[in-house]
Amino acid sequence: MDVEKVNKWIAPIANGAPLLCMPNIPKPLHTQAPRVIEGQAKWNIMRTKCYMDADYTCQACGKYLGANRCQAHELYSIDWEHQRSKFERCVCLCAECHALFIHSGRAFTLYKKGELSADRMFKATKKCFEIIAQYNQEHEEKLKAYGTFIDWSRDPELGKWIEPMINKYEIEFYAPAKAYEDKKSWSKWRLIYNNKEYEPKYKNAKEWEEAMNGSN
C-alpha cells in the first residue's frame, strides 16, 4: 500500500470528504481538548451551536441526523515535527463517520476487545471509502486516508474485507514521517487553543496506557 510520509496535516476549510481524512489525535494530547478546558457547560453551548450551524447534518457525508443524533468533533491542524496541535473549529458528524472512521484507532481497539463488531466497522468504512473515492474522481488533488486502516488490514479477520475494499476504491494513505510520541518528544506536545498552549494530561506513554485501559 502506498503511504505518504508527512510532517503536517492542515485542517481543510471546506467540509465534506476532506473531513474523513482527519488524523487520529496524538496520544500525548488525548483528553486534552477544548471540551475539557472550557468545562461541560460551555462545551454543550459550543457543540449545540455547531449542530445548529450544520443544520443537524453530518458535515462529512451529508446525512441529515436530527438534533438527537449529532456528534461533535474538534478539528485540528497537526504539526508532528514540532509537536503542536492547533484547534480550528468544531464539526458536526454522524456516528459512522465520527466513531467508526475518524476515530479509527479507538475503533480498532474496541474491535479487538470484542466491543465493536466487524460488520459495523465494514459498513462505516465502505461508506467513507466510497465518499473519498468519489471525491478523488472529481478533483485533481487526491485525498488520502489516515494510515491506521493499514493496521486494520493486517488483522486476520478484518483484512479479509478491508484489503479488497482498499484496492477497489484505490485508497492511498498518509502517516507521520516518524514517531513523534516517544519518550523524548512526549512532553513537548502542546494543544494550541485560543492562542494559549496546554501541556499533555499524561506524563508518558505508560500513564496514558493505564488511563486508556481504565476508561475502556
C-alpha positions in Angstrom: 0.0 0.0 0.0 1.2 3.5 -0.9 1.8 5.5 2.3 2.8 9.2 2.1 5.0 10.3 4.9 4.1 13.8 6.2 5.1 16.2 8.9 1.9 18.3 8.9 -1.8 17.9 8.4 -3.6 21.2 7.7 -7.3 21.2 8.6 -9.5 21.8 5.5 -11.5 25.0 5.2 -14.4 23.2 3.4 -16.5 20.4 4.8 -17.3 17.2 3.0 -14.9 14.3 2.1 -11.7 16.1 3.3 -13.0 15.8 6.9 -12.8 12.0 6.6 -9.1 12.2 6.3 -8.5 13.7 9.7 -5.6 12.1 11.6 -6.0 10.4 14.9 -5.3 12.7 17.8 -1.7 12.4 19.0 -1.6 10.1 22.1 0.0 12.8 24.4 -3.0 15.0 23.8 -5.7 12.5 24.5 -8.3 14.1 26.9 -6.6 17.5 26.4 -9.2 19.3 24.4 -11.5 22.4 24.3 -14.3 20.4 25.9 -12.0 19.7 28.9 -10.6 23.2 29.1 -13.9 25.0 28.9 -15.9 22.6 31.1 -19.1 20.7 30.3 -21.5 23.7 30.4 -19.5 25.8 27.8 -18.8 22.7 25.7 -22.5 22.0 25.5 -23.1 25.5 24.2 -20.3 25.1 21.6 -21.5 21.8 20.3 -25.2 22.9 20.2 -24.2 25.9 18.1 -22.1 23.6 15.9 -25.2 21.3 15.3 -27.4 24.3 14.5 -24.9 25.9 12.1 -24.7 22.5 10.3 -28.5 22.2 10.1 -28.2 18.9 12.1 -26.4 17.3 9.1 -23.1 15.4 9.1 -20.6 17.7 7.6 -18.5 14.8 6.3 -21.1 12.6 4.5 -24.1 15.0 4.2 -26.5 12.7 6.1 -29.4 14.5 7.9 -29.3 13.5 11.6 -31.8 15.5 13.5 -30.9 17.1 16.9 -30.5 13.9 18.9 -28.0 12.0 16.7 -25.4 14.7 16.1 -21.9 14.2 17.4 -19.3 17.0 17.7 -15.6 16.6 16.8 -12.8 19.1 17.3 -10.9 19.8 14.1 -7.2 20.4 14.4 -4.2 21.2 12.3 -1.4 18.9 13.5 2.3 19.5 13.2 4.0 16.3 14.2 7.5 17.7 13.6 7.1 20.5 16.2 4.6 18.6 18.4 1.8 21.1 18.1 -2.0 20.5 17.6 -4.0 23.7 16.9 -7.7 23.7 17.4 -9.5 25.1 14.3 -13.3 24.6 14.8 -15.9 22.1 15.7 -17.7 19.9 13.1 -21.0 18.0 13.3 -20.7 14.4 12.4 -22.8 11.2 12.3 -21.7 8.2 14.4 -20.4 6.2 11.5 -18.1 9.0 10.2 -17.0 10.0 13.7 -16.7 7.0 16.0 -16.0 4.3 13.3 -13.9 6.1 10.8 -12.3 9.3 12.1 -11.6 7.7 15.4 -10.2 4.7 13.6 -7.6 3.9 16.2 -10.1 3.7 19.0 -12.5 1.8 16.9 -9.8 -0.8 16.2 -9.1 -1.1 19.9 -12.8 -1.6 20.7 -13.0 -4.2 18.0 -10.1 -6.2 19.4 -11.8 -6.1 22.8 -15.0 -7.5 21.3 -16.9 -4.3 21.9 -17.4 -3.4 18.3 -18.5 -5.8 15.5 -16.6 -6.3 12.3 -19.9 -5.8 10.4 -20.3 -2.2 11.9 -16.8 -1.4 11.0 -17.2 -2.7 7.5 -20.4 -0.7 6.8 -18.9 2.6 8.1 -15.6 2.1 6.3 -17.2 1.2 3.0 -19.4 4.3 3.1 -16.5 6.6 3.9 -14.1 5.0 1.3 -16.8 5.5 -1.3 -17.1 9.2 -0.4 -13.3 9.6 -0.6 -13.2 7.7 -4.0 -16.0 9.8 -5.4 -14.2 13.0 -4.3 -11.0 11.8 -6.0 -12.8 11.1 -9.2 -14.0 14.7 -9.3 -10.9 16.5 -8.1 -7.3 16.7 -9.4 -5.8 16.9 -5.9 -6.5 13.5 -4.4 -7.4 12.7 -0.8 -5.6 10.1 1.3 -6.9 8.3 4.3 -5.1 8.3 7.6 -2.8 5.2 7.9 -4.5 3.4 10.9 -6.5 1.4 8.3 -3.3 -0.3 7.4 -3.4 -1.8 10.9 -6.9 -3.0 10.2 -5.8 -4.7 7.0 -3.2 -6.7 9.0 -5.9 -8.2 11.3 -6.7 -11.8 10.3 -10.4 -11.1 10.2 -10.7 -7.5 9.1 -8.0 -8.0 6.4 -10.3 -10.3 4.5 -12.6 -7.5 3.6 -10.6 -4.3 4.1 -7.7 -5.1 1.7 -10.1 -5.8 -1.3 -12.0 -2.6 -0.4 -8.8 -0.5 -0.3 -7.9 -1.9 -3.8 -11.5 -1.5 -5.1 -11.7 2.2 -4.2 -8.0 2.8 -4.9 -7.4 4.3 -1.4 -4.0 5.6 -0.6 -2.8 6.6 2.9 -0.6 9.1 4.7 1.1 8.8 8.1 3.6 10.9 10.2 7.1 10.8 8.8 8.3 9.3 12.0 7.1 8.5 15.5 6.7 11.7 17.5 5.3 10.2 20.6 8.5 8.6 22.0 9.9 9.4 25.5 11.9 12.4 24.2 9.0 14.2 22.4 6.0 13.2 24.6 6.3 16.1 27.0 6.9 18.6 24.1 3.4 18.2 22.7 1.1 21.1 23.1 -2.5 21.8 22.3 -3.0 25.4 21.0 -6.4 26.7 21.8 -7.4 30.4 21.8 -3.7 31.4 21.4 -2.7 29.5 24.6 -0.7 26.3 24.9 -1.7 23.4 27.0 0.5 20.5 28.1 -0.4 16.8 27.9 -2.6 15.4 30.7 -0.4 12.3 30.9 3.3 12.4 31.7 4.3 9.5 29.5 3.0 6.6 27.4 2.8 4.2 30.4 0.5 6.7 32.2 -1.6 7.2 29.1 -1.9 3.4 28.5 -3.1 2.9 32.1 -5.6 5.6 31.8 -6.9 4.3 28.5 -7.3 0.8 29.8 -9.1 2.1 32.8 -11.5 4.2 30.7 -12.3 1.5 28.2 
